Amino acid sequence: MSRIQILLVAMVVLSALGVVSAQHESRKLVSAYEQERTRMQQLEIEWGQLQLEQGTLANPSRVERIARDELQMGVPDPASVLLLERRR
């Protein structure tokens, strides 16, 4: 074999190794991307659940019931209420 043929064979082998390496890296990146998309979808579901939970916990009738029943709070006697005006 001549030197040019050996050089061409070496270049083809190196090129083939480069293609294999690029394909492997591409597959790794696609796999990582899909994992992150799945995680994003899970987080979106969790976010929606947390928003529903917050809405339930902050419901005014629930807050009032807890204040009345568990904390023994009630509406103050109007005579004991002092109204202050804010000066500007």
N, C-alpha and C positions, 0 to 999 in steps of 0.2 A: 504494500500500500504506500502510496505517496504521502508526503507530509500534508498536502492539501486535503486528501481524503481523510486522513486521521483527524485533522483539524475540523473538517466538516462533521464527522461522526461525533466528535467531542462536543461540538456546538449543538447538534441535534439532541444528544443525551442531556446536556445542560438545559436546553430549552424544554425538553420533556419533563425533567425534574422541576423546573420552574412552574410548568402548567399544573403538575400534580400538587405542588405546594400551594399554588394560588387556589386551586379547587378545594383543597383541604381547609384552608383559611376561610374561604367563602362559606363552606358548610358549617364551620364553627360559628361564624358570625350570624348566619341564618338561624341556627339553633338558639343562640343567645338572644337574638331578636324575638323569636317566638316565645321564649321563656319570659322575657320582659313584657310582652303583650299580654300573656296570661296573667302575670302579676298585676299589670295595670287594670285588667278587667276585674280581678279579685278585689283590688283596692276601690274601684268604682262601686262595686256591690256593697262593700263594707261602708263606704261613705254614705250611700243611700240609706243603709240600715241605721247608721248613726244619726242621720238627719231625721228619720222617722222616730227614733228613740228620743231625740231632743225635743221634737214636737210633742210627743206624748208626755214627757217629764215636765215640760214647761206649760202644759195646758192650764189655763187660769182656774178652772174648776178643781183640778187636782191639787194645785198649790193652795187654794183656799181650804179645801178639805183637810190637807195635812196641817195647815196653820191652825185650824179650828180644833181638830181631833187630837193630833199628836203633840202640838205645841201649846194647846189651850189658849190660843189667841182669839180675840174677838174685836168687834167694832168698839172703839172707845166711846165713853159717855160724851155727848156734845159739849157739856159744860167743862170738861177737862181738856178740850182741844183749844190750842192757842195758835192763831193764824198770824204769821209774820209776813210783812211786805218787804220786798227786796228794793233797796234804794239803788239808783243808778247814778 
